Amino acid sequence: MKNKTSVNLQQVYFFDLPLSDVYGIACAAMRLIYHGSAEGAFGMDTKEAIDLEHVDALQIALKHRTVDPLSEIYDYDLVYYRKEIANRLWSSKFRKGCPTLRRLTRRVQFSDKATIKPNRLRHFYIKSNRPVHVAKYGNDVPTDHCVPEDYIQSFGEQFEGYLMRSKMGFPLVTSLFDAQGLNLADRREVSKLQASSKHSPHVLVYSDRIAQRQKAG
């Protein structure tokens, strides 16, 4: 598979979700992260930009926008982790010593067509029922004219993205993020007055409370 930046995003899929849909929703989510409004600085309910120095992960809910899903039983998320945490999620060396992550997550790759079946990172079969499938999205951050370029650059330098699929209703917060020592610190979503469609994003913000206390001390 070619790097996703060199191909048409509509032709690259995370299961049945085209990366073009991921990119579009992530653009709107970046406005929420920076402005607190999906409409940018002139929208309603604007807030201060999220201080990236005090964030360890951001979870962006994803929806199919341009294609119909092949199944209605899955939830999709784009999760940006601080890079040192991201390495723990993806690194084979770390995963060997972290049975909780191995039990919860299965690493997969992108496909060139919509599918429900996982495109495994390793092709030999290992029998297991892992509830969260994860693909590396990288540190590419959607460029949006409503968000300052220096903020986007800083975001890309500090965070790395991962796409996740789990069955609808799976307690991702209380299973995966808790297992990583991350606590829910903030939530940003489009207000009812702003919301124009079911595709409006929401963002959950996580921090490592122990790490933050150590920094403060």
Backbone as a ProteinNet text record, in pm:
[ID]
protein_1_A
[PRIMARY]
MKNKTSVNLQQVYFFDLPLSDVYGIACAAMRLIYHGSAEGAFGMDTKEAIDLEHVDALQIALKHRTVDPLSEIYDYDLVYYRKEIANRLWSSKFRKGCPTLRRLTRRVQFSDKATIKPNRLRHFYIKSNRPVHVAKYGNDVPTDHCVPEDYIQSFGEQFEGYLMRSKMGFPLVTSLFDAQGLNLADRREVSKLQASSKHSPHVLVYSDRIAQRQKAG
[TERTIARY]
84	0	87.7	61.9	136.1	99.9	188.6	156.7	26.6	-58.7	-191.6	-190	-79.7	-74.2	-48.5	-8.8	23.6	-84.4	-195.3	-302.4	-433.4	-533.3	-665.9	-726	-758	-808.2	-939.3	-1013.5	-1139.1	-1115	-992.5	-959.7	-883.4	-871	-805.2	-905.5	-917.9	-1022.1	-963.1	-1022.5	-1006.9	-1134.3	-1126.8	-1244.4	-1335	-1453.3	-1542.2	-1550.5	-1457.5	-1457.3	-1346	-1380.4	-1274.9	-1200.2	-1069.8	-990.6	-1031.4	-1100	-1152.3	-1256.6	-1336.8	-1434.5	-1363.2	-1257.4	-1178.5	-1122.1	-1066.1	-1002.5	-1104.3	-1221.4	-1323.1	-1370.9	-1395.7	-1441.5	-1329.7	-1206.8	-1094.2	-1073.4	-1101	-1090.9	-1187.9	-1314.1	-1413.5	-1376.1	-1317.6	-1277.3	-1164.2	-1072.5	-964	-1016.9	-1126.7	-1187.7	-1243.4	-1303.5	-1352.3	-1237.1	-1127.6	-1011.5	-953.2	-946.9	-884.7	-983.6	-1103.8	-1199.6	-1314.5	-1337.4	-1456.3	-1580.6	-1564.5	-1676.5	-1636.6	-1723.5	-1695.7	-1701.1	-1750	-1757.7	-1639.6	-1548.4	-1431.7	-1451.9	-1370.1	-1367.9	-1498.7	-1579.2	-1702.6	-1827.1	-1804.7	-1916.7	-1965.7	-2072.7	-2127.3	-2050.1	-2054.3	-1995.5	-1845.3	-1773.7	-1629.4	-1564	-1449.2	-1374.1	-1227.1	-1146.2	-1002.9	-951.6	-843	-781.4	-734.6	-747.1	-697.3	-545.2	-493.6	-350	-289.1	-219.2	-166.7	-63.6	0	100.9	39	-91.4	-157.7	-252	-229	-313.8	-227.6	-279.7	-207.1	-276.6	-405.8	-476.9	-605.6	-647.9	-774.9	-848.2	-973.1	-1054.6	-1162.1	-1160.1	-1254.4	-1349	-1478.4	-1577.6	-1592.8	-1597.9	-1607.2	-1738.5	-1786.4	-1905.8	-1881.1	-1953.5	-1949.4	-2022	-1957.4	-2018	-2052.7	-1962.7	-1980.2	-2020.8	-2014.5	-2053.2	-2139.3	-2218.3	-2296.2	-2209.7	-2218.7	-2140.7	-2188.7	-2096.2	-2132.1	-2199.6	-2183.2	-2245.9	-2278.1	-2384.8	-2427	-2385.6	-2300.9	-2273.7	-2141.8	-2071.4	-1939.5	-1934	-1849.5	-1813.1	-1670.9	-1644.8	-1512.8	-1463	-1332.6	-1271.7	-1133.4	-1097.1	-959.7	-903.7	-797.3	-738	-596.1	-571.3	-436.5	-373.8	-262.6	-187.5	-60.6	-22.2	112.3	210.1	314.8	395.9	457.6	496.7	555.5	452	325.7	218.4	182.9	183.1	152.2	247.2	373.3	471.4	438.2	383.4	344.8	229.2	139.5	24.2	66	163.6	194.3	319.4	414.8	542.3	527.3	577.6	571	646	756.5	837.7	760.4	691	615.5	493.1	425.7	302.6	326.4	445.5	477.5	474.3	508	509.3	383.8	282.2	157.4	39.5	6.6	-98.4	-234.6	-261.9	-392.6	-410.1	-308.6	-316.6	-325.7	-251.8	-254.7	-391.4	-452.3	-583.2	-692.9	-676.3	-781.9	-768.6	-645.9	-626.1	-563.1	-606.2	-546.9	-502.2	-375.8	-324.1	-359.9	-407.3	-447.7	-392.4	-410.4	-365	-484.4	-459.5	-562.3	-583.6	-697.9	-731.7	-761	-760.4	-792.2	-938	-1018.4	-1162.2	-1232.7	-1360.2	-1437.8	-1453.5	-1435.6	-1446.5	-1481.8	-1541.5	-1567.9	-1456.2	-1390.1	-1285.8	-1157.3	-1083.6	-959.1	-848.2	-771.1	-650.2	-534.2	-500.7	-408.5	-269.4	-205.8	-69.1	24.3	-0.8	73.7	-21.5	27.2	-62.5	-87.1	-3.1	-32.7	-145.5	-221.2	-342.9	-313.1	-357.1	-350.2	-492.9	-540.9	-678.3	-695.6	-781.1	-814.3	-932.7	-999	-1113.7	-1084.6	-1015.4	-976.3	-1077.3	-1133.3	-1247.8	-1215.3	-1089.4	-1054.6	-951	-986.6	-892.4	-833	-700.7	-627.7	-538.9	-540.9	-450.4	-377.8	-251.5	-172.6	-212.4	-255.1	-291.4	-174.4	-79.8	38.3	22.2	117.9	112.8	66.4	5.8	-54.3	-176.1	-181.5	-293.3	-368.8	-500.2	-576.9	-554.9	-520.7	-498.3	-630.8	-663.7	-790.6	-764.3	-825.5	-798.8	-847.5	-934.6	-984.8	-889.7	-787.5	-694.9	-556.2	-490	-357.9	-257.7	-174.7	-77.7	19.5	59.9	155.8	95.4	-36.7	-104.3	-109.6	-141.8	-145.8	-7.3	95.7	231.9	272.3	239.6	270.7	196.6	70.8	-9.3	60	102.4	167.3	300	369.8	498.6	481.8	370.2	352.9	267.4	179.4	81	88.5	43.4	35.5	-103.5	-161.4	-299.8	-316.1	-424.6	-460.6	-610.5	-648.1	-789.3	-828.7	-948.9	-996	-1137.2	-1161.3	-1297.3	-1329.9	-1446.2	-1494.3	-1644.5	-1700.1	-1844.1	-1917.5	-2028.8	-2106.4	-2139.3	-2113.5	-2140.5	-2024.7	-1915.6	-1800.7	-1743	-1715.1	-1669.6	-1523.2	-1496.4	-1358.6	-1291.2	-1365.7	-1307.3	-1266	-1353.8	-1327.2	-1243.8	-1213	-1127.9	-992	-986.4	-857.5	-789.4	-859.5	-793.9	-760.2	-845.5	-812.7	-689.8	-679.2	-564.6	-434.9	-445.8	-328.3	-300.8	-377.8	-357.6	-406.7	-503.2	-554.2	-692.6	-715.3	-841.9	-908.8	-1041.3	-1117.1	-1108.5	-1059.5	-1038.5	-1130.3	-1179.1	-1260.5	-1339.6	-1445.6	-1527.4	-1569.8	-1553.2	-1596.4	-1686.7	-1801.6	-1896.6	-1973.2	-2035.9	-2113.6	-2245.8	-2281.2	-2406.6	-2524.9	-2641.6	-2761.7	-2790.2	-2755	-2777.9	-2680.1	-2557.8	-2458.5	-2479.2	-2526	-2529	-2612.5	-2550.2	-2619.1	-2645	-2581.4	-2601.9	-2558.3	-2589.6	-2551.1	-2400.7	-2330.1	-2186.7	-2106.4	-2172.8	-2100.9	-2014.7	-1889	-1796.9	-1810.5	-1756.6	-1729.6	-1591.3	-1527.5	-1390	-1382	-1319.3	-1290.6	-1142.1	-1108.9	-971.3	-927.2	-808.2	-758.4	-624.1	-599	-468.5	-425.7	-294.5	-236.1	-221.7	-311.7	-315.5	-185	-128.8	-4.3	108.1	117.1	221.7	203.2	78	53.6	92.3	64.5	104.2	255	324.3	470.3	527.9	467.2	512.6	491.7	373.8	341.9	434.9	477	562.5	707.1
-118.9	0	124.2	216.6	341	426.6	521.8	617.9	688.6	709.1	761.3	903.3	976.2	1111.8	1113.9	1001.5	998.1	930.4	896.9	831	904	873.9	930.5	872	958.7	910.1	835.1	858.5	786.3	641.2	607.1	472	393.4	450.1	382.4	370.1	249.6	222.5	168.5	212	145.7	64.7	-64.9	-150.7	-94.8	-43.9	10.1	162.4	224.5	370	430.7	509.6	570.9	678.3	690.2	789.6	931.8	949.9	1082.9	1126.6	1033	1065.6	1099.2	1023.2	1050	1191.6	1227.7	1358.7	1471.8	1457.5	1561.4	1583.2	1475.1	1487.8	1541.2	1499.1	1546.2	1696.4	1749.4	1894.8	1968.8	1923.3	1986.1	1969.2	1854.1	1829.1	1922.3	1952.6	2044.3	2183.2	2223.1	2351.6	2347.7	2233.8	2219.1	2224.8	2158.3	2152.9	2292.5	2369.9	2502.6	2611.7	2610	2718.1	2679.7	2549.4	2506.6	2514.4	2546.4	2559.8	2498.5	2417.1	2356	2458.5	2577.1	2682.9	2778.7	2752.8	2839.2	2954	3058.6	3169.5	3246.2	3240.2	3318.9	3233.8	3111.3	3027.2	3056.9	2988.9	3005.1	2918.9	2956.5	2877.5	2856.1	2958.8	2945.7	2937.6	2868.9	2850.9	2874.6	2869.5	2877.9	2750.8	2764.3	2646.6	2549.3	2421.2	2319.8	2330.5	2336.3	2344.6	2206.4	2190.1	2058.8	2005.9	2095.2	2052.3	1974.6	1989	1921.9	1811.5	1763.5	1659.5	1539.9	1420.3	1299.7	1221.5	1244.7	1178.5	1254.1	1247.3	1305.5	1203	1179.8	1080.3	1151.4	1129	1193	1087.2	1102.7	1007.1	1023.9	911.7	912.7	852.8	902.2	848.3	835.9	745.1	736.7	858.3	927.6	1047.7	1029.1	969.1	961	823.6	723.6	587.2	529.7	429.8	359.8	252.9	237.6	131.8	-6.4	-100.9	-238.8	-307.5	-251	-304.2	-188.4	-202.6	-97.1	-125.7	-227	-270.5	-216.8	-131.9	-86.2	64.5	103.2	242.7	263.7	383.8	418.5	544.9	547.4	662.6	688.7	816.4	857.1	905.6	841.4	876.4	927.7	1049.5	1105.7	1090.1	1015.4	996.7	1081.2	1129.6	1185.4	1075.3	1113.1	1014.3	907.7	944.6	843.8	740.3	781.3	687.5	604.2	668.3	597.7	481.9	501.9	395.9	274.6	298.1	186.4	106.7	176	108.3	20.3	66.4	2.4	-85.7	-51.9	-122.6	-268	-359.7	-502.8	-531.3	-462.2	-484.1	-449.3	-335.8	-296.2	-384	-417	-495.3	-631.9	-689.2	-819	-813.4	-696.8	-682.2	-620.8	-600.6	-539	-626.7	-729.1	-823.3	-759.8	-648.1	-583.6	-528.1	-457.7	-403.7	-514.8	-619.3	-730.7	-799.1	-807.6	-871.9	-787	-654.8	-565.7	-530.6	-519	-460.8	-557.3	-545.1	-617.5	-514.7	-515	-420.2	-466.2	-371.3	-401.3	-294.7	-317.9	-224.8	-173.8	-71.1	-20.1	-116.6	-102	-183.5	-92.1	-150.5	-71.8	-87.4	-153.2	-162.7	-180.8	-146.2	-157.4	-303.6	-330.1	-466.7	-463.8	-569.8	-585	-663.4	-749.6	-833.3	-754.4	-783.5	-710.6	-747.9	-649.5	-670.3	-674.9	-793.9	-810.2	-756.9	-701.8	-654.3	-771.6	-880.4	-1004.3	-1104.6	-1176.4	-1258	-1397.5	-1442.7	-1572.8	-1557.8	-1663	-1657.2	-1686	-1597.3	-1619.5	-1614	-1723.6	-1729.5	-1644.5	-1546.5	-1462	-1375	-1325	-1237.4	-1104	-1016.3	-887.7	-782.3	-708.8	-622.9	-494.3	-449.7	-321	-343.5	-308.6	-315.8	-176.9	-173.1	-45.9	-40.8	73.1	97.3	227.9	233.4	355.9	458.3	575.3	685.5	780.8	781.8	865.9	999.4	1090.5	1222.3	1330.4	1289	1386.3	1448.8	1579.6	1650.8	1725.5	1708.4	1779.7	1930.4	1988.6	2132.6	2203	2291.3	2361.9	2511.1	2588.9	2732.1	2805.3	2740.6	2804	2787.6	2702.5	2674.6	2725.7	2803.5	2857.3	2747.8	2779.3	2681.3	2637.3	2727.6	2689.9	2592.4	2602.2	2508.8	2369.6	2365.5	2237.9	2175	2255.6	2204.6	2148.2	2220.3	2173.3	2043.6	2035.8	1914.8	1796.1	1814.1	1705.5	1663.4	1757.3	1725.7	1646.4	1667.4	1605.4	1478.8	1463.9	1356	1267.2	1145	1048.9	985.8	969	924.2	775.1	720	579.6	570.4	489.6	461.2	337.3	340.7	228.2	189.7	60.1	10.1	-88	-69.7	-162.6	-177.6	-281.4	-300.8	-190.1	-149.6	-40.8	-68.1	29.4	13.3	-41.8	-81	-131.8	-19.3	-46	60.5	96.7	169.3	202.9	285.4	378.8	466.9	388	303	232.5	106.1	71	-45.5	-3.1	46.4	78.8	198.4	310.2	430.9	418.2	355.3	330.3	241.5	141.5	50.5	124.2	235.6	315.3	425	427.2	527.3	664.9	671.3	799.7	826.2	949.9	990.2	1096.1	1086.8	1184.4	1320.2	1422.1	1554.4	1660.8	1640.1	1742.6	1676.7	1743.6	1697.1	1819.1	1811	1919.2	1861.9	1923.9	1877	1994.1	1969.1	2071.8	2088.7	2212.5	2237.6	2206.7	2193	2163.1	2273.8	2397.4	2509	2505.5	2455	2446.1	2325.6	2215.8	2087.5	2097.5	2057.1	2060.9	1922.1	1820.7	1684.4	1585.4	1459.6	1352.9	1329.1	1392.2	1372.1	1471.4	1560.7	1658.1	1585.9	1625.5	1549.2	1582.8	1496.8	1534.1	1480.6	1547.1	1516.5	1494.1	1384	1358	1379.9	1446.6	1481.5	1405	1343.5	1262	1315.7	1296.1	1331.1	1222.4	1211.2	1119.6	1197	1173.7	1253	1241.1	1121.7	1102.7	1183.1	1177.2	1253.3	1401.9	1448.5	1590.4	1635.6	1551.4	1587.2	1593.6	1500.6	1499.4	1625.1	1668.3	1790.3	1910.8	1912.6	2026.4	2031.5	1912	1908.2	1936.7
0	0	0	-89.9	-94.6	25.4	52.8	158.5	124.9	226.6	199.2	143.6	165.4	112.9	-36.6	-96.7	-238.4	-321.4	-261.1	-333.7	-308	-387.6	-368.8	-241.7	-147	-18.2	-32.1	-138.9	-159.8	-199	-233.7	-277.9	-172.5	-54	57.3	170.9	227.5	326.2	455.7	564.7	693.6	711.4	686.1	672.8	562.8	594.8	490.5	495.9	569.2	585.3	500.2	396.2	314.6	392.2	366.4	438	402.9	290.8	258.1	360.4	410.1	514.7	645.5	674.9	795.6	790.9	676.2	661.8	680.3	619.1	628.5	770.6	842.7	980.7	1069.3	1042.4	1122.6	1105.4	986.4	965.2	1056.9	1059.5	1146.2	1293.4	1327.2	1465.6	1507.6	1415.3	1447.6	1482.5	1418.9	1453.4	1595.5	1631.1	1768.2	1868.1	1833.2	1922.4	1943.2	1836.2	1847.6	1889	1829.6	1855	1949.6	1966.3	2039.5	1954.6	1827	1733.2	1600.3	1542.2	1412.2	1299.9	1330.4	1229.9	1237.2	1331	1341.7	1439	1423	1518.7	1524.1	1418.4	1414.3	1444.8	1488	1524.6	1665	1702.7	1836.7	1936.4	2062.4	2170.7	2153.5	2107.5	2094	2231.6	2236.5	2360	2331.7	2436.9	2417.6	2351.5	2277.5	2214.6	2321.2	2293	2385.1	2393.4	2515.4	2537.7	2515.3	2404.2	2366.2	2465.2	2540.3	2637.7	2752.9	2773.9	2885.8	2838.5	2717.5	2659	2620.8	2645.1	2607.5	2496.1	2476.6	2367.6	2336.6	2209.7	2166	2080.9	2112.6	2043.4	1961.6	1829.2	1738.4	1683.3	1709.1	1658.9	1507.6	1435.4	1289.9	1243.3	1128.5	1064.2	914.1	849.5	704.2	646.6	556.1	497.6	350.4	275.2	129.4	80.7	166.9	130.2	241.7	208.7	310.5	376.4	507.5	573.6	531.6	530.3	498.1	615.3	733.4	854.2	947.2	1022.3	1115.6	1259.1	1280.9	1418.1	1473.9	1397.5	1442.1	1465.6	1561.5	1583.7	1533.5	1481.1	1429.4	1499.4	1529.2	1594.2	1536.5	1534.6	1508.2	1640.6	1686.3	1815.1	1792.1	1835.3	1831.7	1969.5	1974.3	2098.2	2095.7	2212.9	2224.3	2182.5	2110.5	2039.7	2129.6	2251.8	2339.1	2383.1	2393.1	2425.6	2303	2186.2	2062.2	2040.4	2073.6	2055.3	2140.2	2257.8	2345.1	2285.8	2216.1	2156.2	2039.2	1959.7	1832.2	1834.9	1917.6	1919.2	1962.9	1881.1	1914.7	2044.4	2064.3	2184	2309.4	2307.6	2426.2	2445.1	2335.5	2344.8	2407.8	2385.3	2444.5	2596.5	2651	2796	2852.3	2766.5	2812.5	2769.6	2847.2	2807.4	2788.7	2859.8	2845.2	2704.7	2653.6	2518.4	2414.8	2433.2	2337.9	2339.4	2456.8	2467.6	2404.2	2407.4	2359	2211.2	2160	2027.2	1928.5	1804	1691.3	1587.7	1551.4	1453.4	1311.7	1231.1	1093.8	999.6	868.4	766.2	686.5	604.2	514.7	398.2	330.6	214.3	95.8	-23.9	-143.1	-184.7	-101.1	-124.3	9.3	10.9	134.3	174.5	302.7	352.7	501.4	548	690.8	758.6	682.1	738.4	759.5	866	892.4	795.4	755.1	675.7	775	820.1	931.8	899.4	1002.2	987.1	962.8	1029.8	1007.7	943.5	846.9	766.4	823.4	917.8	975.9	1077.2	1093.4	1173.8	1320.6	1405.5	1549.8	1602.7	1655.5	1701.6	1826.8	1816.4	1931.2	1893.5	1993.5	1970.4	2036.5	1963.8	2019	1974.4	2068.5	2036.7	1961.6	1962.7	1900.5	1791	1666.4	1556.2	1533.9	1516.6	1511.5	1387.3	1317	1204.7	1227.8	1189.3	1207.2	1101.2	1145	1056.1	1034.9	1130	1117.4	1186.6	1159.2	1223.4	1126.3	1014	923.4	991.2	993.7	1055.3	945.6	936.7	834.4	841.2	728.8	721.5	700.5	790.6	782	791.3	702.2	697.2	821.9	901.7	1024.2	1142.5	1127.6	1237.2	1197.7	1283.5	1249.9	1213.8	1117.2	1067.5	1175.4	1265.2	1368.3	1468.6	1492.6	1583.2	1519.6	1391	1319.5	1315.1	1292.8	1288.8	1424.5	1530.4	1664.9	1695.8	1652.9	1672.4	1606.4	1480.5	1407.8	1467.1	1528.6	1590.2	1719.4	1789	1920.3	1918.8	1817.2	1821.2	1696.2	1716.1	1606.4	1606.9	1488.3	1479.1	1454.8	1511.2	1491.5	1468.6	1370.9	1347	1423.6	1482.2	1562.2	1522.3	1521	1501.8	1613.2	1673.6	1776.1	1759.3	1815.5	1804.5	1878.6	1821.8	1878.5	2025.3	2108.5	2250.6	2330.3	2263.3	2338.2	2424.8	2552.3	2644	2621.9	2515.2	2479.5	2589.2	2646.9	2748.6	2871.9	2920.4	3045.4	3026.7	2903.9	2880.7	2828.2	2706.8	2645	2710.6	2722.5	2774	2922.1	2997.9	3137.8	3150	3060.9	3063.1	3031.1	2959.4	2925.3	3027.3	3134.8	3238.8	3202.6	3108.1	3061.2	3117.4	3157.9	3216	3129.2	3120.1	3043.1	3110.7	3035.6	3092.5	3034.3	2912.3	2847.7	2734.9	2692.8	2581.8	2500.6	2370.9	2282.7	2174.6	2158.6	2059.2	2001.1	1888.2	1821.4	1895.4	1926.9	1996.7	1905.5	1964.2	1885.3	1784.3	1820.3	1728.3	1611.5	1636.5	1531.4	1441.5	1501	1430.1	1303.4	1192.2	1063.7	1008.5	1065.3	1016.3	1122.1	1097.4	1189.9	1187.4	1091.5	1079.7	1163.2	1234.1	1316	1419.1	1432.4	1517.7	1665.7	1747.6	1885.6	1921.2	2016.3	2052.9	2202.5	2242.8	2383.4	2406.1	2515.7	2546.1	2670.3	2663.7	2774.7	2823	2951.3	3007.1	3104.3	3120.5	3217.2	3347.9	3440.4	3564.2	3643.2	3648.3	3724.6	3662.9	3528.6	3459.5	3479.8	3476.3	3494.4	3635.6	3734.9	3872.5	3885.4	3818.1	3824	3759.3	3646.9	3581.2	3671.3	3736.3	3823.2	3944.1	3990.4	4108.8	4076.5
[MASK]
+++++++++++++++++++++++++++++++++++++++++++++++++++++++++++++++++++++++++++++++++++++++++++++++++++++++++++++++++++++++++++++++++++++++++++++++++++++++++++++++++++++++++++++++++++++++++++++++++++++++++++++++++++++++++

